[in-house]
Amino acid sequence: MDQSSRPPSPTRGVRSPAESSSPRAGGTRWWRDAVIYQIYVRSFADADGDGIGDLGGIRDRLPYLAALGVDALWITPFYDSPMVDGGYDVTDYRSVDPTFGTLADAAGLIEDAHDLGLRVIVDIVPNHTSDQHAWFQEALAAGISGPARERYIFRPGRGAAGDLPPNDWESIFGGSAWTRLPDGQWYLHLFAPQQPDLNWEHPDVRAEFDDVLRFWLDLGADGFRIDVAHGMVKAAGLPDVGDAPQSRLLGRGKVPYFDQDGVHDIHRGWRRLLDSYPGERIGVAEAWAPSLDRLAGYVRPDELHQVFNFDYMRTDWDAVALRSVIEKSLASTGSVGAPTTWVLSNHDVQRHVTRYGDGELGRRRARAAALLTLALPGSAYVYQGEELGLPEVLDIPTELVTDPQFESIKGSREGCRVPLPWSGDEPPFGFGSGGGWLPSPPEWKSLTVEAQRDDDASMLNLYRQALRIRRDHPALGDGGLRWLDGPPFCLVFERSGHSGGTRMLCAVNTGDQSIQIPARGSLLLSSGPIRTEGRDAILPPDTAAWWTVMPDDAPNAVG
């Protein structure tokens, strides 16, 4: 990350959506209720025919995303990388890996997205670099006493011969978080051995990442998704964890290498940097904390704008559990004046269509979950392909798996990363002329964008309708939520805008019995067929629906 080698930006001051003609983008505090679409670059669209998705493929498909109705894109890392961990092992934060294109392609993508009223959020990886990064290679060459090692976390081993790791920390991918070098020192890597952790106590590291952020902001990026935002600072002295559990899922345990108070100083500095740019640039934390209260600390008024709500994503399809996590999430972020985020899937977890059940059951629940999620106050994230109802691919041949966590903890994330199906009857379904880096199931021919585009009952059109209504309805997006009475297996709530007036009623049936909705308004959208009896609606199991409610109508209970 030598600043002297910083390449010139091909485009400075790229116009942001706030400066474009898009009517929605001209608003303020856009991030409080934005719908943000996650793109896993390798699997979105391939423009150059090598079987791997790239920036050109994203650029070609931007009109699709604009028509879908999202507000912004979050693009996973596309920097120079050996690709040990899908690009989350970075060698140069100011360049584009040739697999994905060029820096000019990145600038062109941002400019084209802005012209369509779409914002672009770039993934930044500050906890660790690649072991091929110039800094780490300099550290290896410097030897035990070399100052270059101070940018990372090197320590002598324990035991008489120093052949034991410096402490008992475990890698998220399994095994020890330490690797020993031939000279006897050990270095820390909370993820793969090829991803050495940076030392955020070193001023070079802090200054360098400030400059990296400026580089992408100057190129026009509208913000950053911060990978492992809770992990840059480690407890003083690197103490043992001891008997406390070390969750590989970054769960609720309090450990000395995550969620240390010092990370907030970093995020406050980044917030000041973001605020110094026009157009409301934002920071989004991928953070795990021992409690929702600790998590809310990442979105205090002087820190980041959003933090991912993984508790919601991990909640079973159960009304009681869902209501509990929704209430707790709104309360925790509300306590610091921040919006809550809602996400059903991402590039690291099994797709929710499969999590919710086999075949038709999973699809039916996923449709209902989409309406629930998009009706909640705050910002929603859509992972590429969920708008198509893609299931997890569970039979990827072992020899094609490149995920570094696969060998260590016997769980590959590749099943949610299979290339998107765009068109045609045969794999790779229009992903690119050179096939796909992972095989697509033949049965996905019914799930392509082309197959679903003109089908009013398709998952794609459910998302399109829901996003259009969410954008236009005065009660949706940011604002409050009021629960209404209903059976224990149902969620029923009302949304109202800041100025009152027209409201929206959302009802979700997670049970196995139909329920009666005394809906006093017009049906806006439902995830499946519903019927009416008089002025009431009958909502089948695993179904959700939205009604618009006028001021003189007041539904109070569900039977």
WODAUR-V744880 format. One record per backbone hydrogen bond with DSSP energy under -1.0 kcal/mol. CO is the residue of the C=O (numbers start at 1). NH is the residue of the N-H. If there is no record, write none. Layout:
# WODAUR-V744880
{{CO & NH} {CO & NH}}
This chain:
# WODAUR-V744880
{{2 & 5} {3 & 6} {16 & 19} {17 & 20} {24 & 27} {29 & 32} {30 & 33} {34 & 380} {35 & 71} {35 & 72} {36 & 382} {37 & 74} {38 & 384} {39 & 76} {40 & 43} {41 & 44} {42 & 53} {43 & 420} {45 & 54} {51 & 437} {54 & 58} {55 & 59} {56 & 60} {57 & 61} {61 & 65} {62 & 66} {63 & 67} {64 & 68} {65 & 69} {65 & 70} {71 & 119} {72 & 37} {73 & 121} {74 & 39} {75 & 123} {78 & 97} {80 & 91} {80 & 92} {85 & 88} {90 & 130} {92 & 95} {97 & 100} {97 & 101} {100 & 55} {102 & 106} {103 & 107} {104 & 108} {105 & 109} {106 & 110} {107 & 111} {108 & 112} {109 & 113} {110 & 114} {111 & 115} {112 & 116} {113 & 118} {114 & 117} {119 & 73} {120 & 222} {121 & 75} {122 & 225} {124 & 227} {127 & 198} {130 & 133} {133 & 137} {134 & 138} {135 & 139} {136 & 140} {137 & 141} {138 & 142} {143 & 146} {146 & 149} {147 & 150} {148 & 151} {149 & 152} {151 & 199} {153 & 188} {155 & 186} {158 & 164} {159 & 162} {164 & 158} {169 & 177} {171 & 174} {175 & 171} {177 & 189} {179 & 187} {181 & 184} {185 & 181} {186 & 155} {187 & 179} {188 & 197} {190 & 172} {192 & 195} {194 & 131} {196 & 129} {199 & 202} {202 & 206} {203 & 207} {204 & 208} {205 & 209} {206 & 210} {207 & 211} {208 & 212} {209 & 213} {210 & 214} {211 & 215} {212 & 216} {213 & 217} {214 & 218} {215 & 219} {216 & 221} {217 & 220} {218 & 13} {222 & 282} {223 & 122} {224 & 284} {225 & 124} {226 & 286} {228 & 231} {230 & 259} {235 & 238} {241 & 244} {247 & 250} {255 & 258} {256 & 235} {260 & 263} {261 & 264} {263 & 267} {264 & 268} {265 & 269} {266 & 270} {267 & 271} {268 & 272} {269 & 273} {270 & 274} {271 & 275} {274 & 277} {282 & 224} {283 & 305} {283 & 306} {284 & 226} {285 & 287} {285 & 308} {286 & 229} {291 & 295} {292 & 296} {295 & 298} {296 & 299} {298 & 304} {300 & 303} {306 & 285} {308 & 310} {309 & 313} {310 & 314} {312 & 315} {316 & 318} {318 & 322} {319 & 323} {320 & 324} {321 & 325} {322 & 326} {323 & 327} {324 & 328} {325 & 329} {326 & 330} {327 & 331} {328 & 332} {329 & 333} {330 & 334} {331 & 335} {333 & 336} {333 & 338} {334 & 337} {340 & 379} {342 & 381} {346 & 349} {351 & 355} {352 & 356} {358 & 361} {359 & 363} {360 & 364} {361 & 365} {362 & 366} {363 & 367} {364 & 368} {365 & 369} {366 & 370} {367 & 371} {368 & 372} {369 & 373} {370 & 374} {379 & 342} {380 & 36} {382 & 38} {383 & 386} {385 & 388} {385 & 390} {386 & 389} {397 & 400} {398 & 401} {403 & 406} {405 & 409} {406 & 410} {413 & 416} {414 & 417} {415 & 393} {421 & 449} {422 & 450} {426 & 429} {428 & 431} {429 & 422} {429 & 423} {431 & 46} {432 & 435} {441 & 444} {442 & 445} {443 & 446} {444 & 447} {448 & 452} {449 & 453} {452 & 455} {455 & 458} {458 & 462} {459 & 463} {460 & 464} {461 & 465} {462 & 466} {463 & 467} {464 & 468} {465 & 469} {466 & 470} {467 & 471} {468 & 472} {469 & 473} {473 & 476} {482 & 494} {487 & 490} {489 & 510} {491 & 508} {492 & 484} {493 & 506} {494 & 482} {495 & 504} {497 & 500} {503 & 549} {504 & 495} {505 & 547} {506 & 493} {507 & 545} {508 & 491} {509 & 542} {515 & 539} {516 & 559} {517 & 519} {517 & 537} {522 & 548} {525 & 546} {531 & 538} {533 & 536} {536 & 533} {537 & 517} {538 & 531} {539 & 515} {543 & 509} {544 & 527} {545 & 507} {546 & 524} {546 & 525} {547 & 505} {548 & 522} {549 & 503} {550 & 553} {556 & 485}}
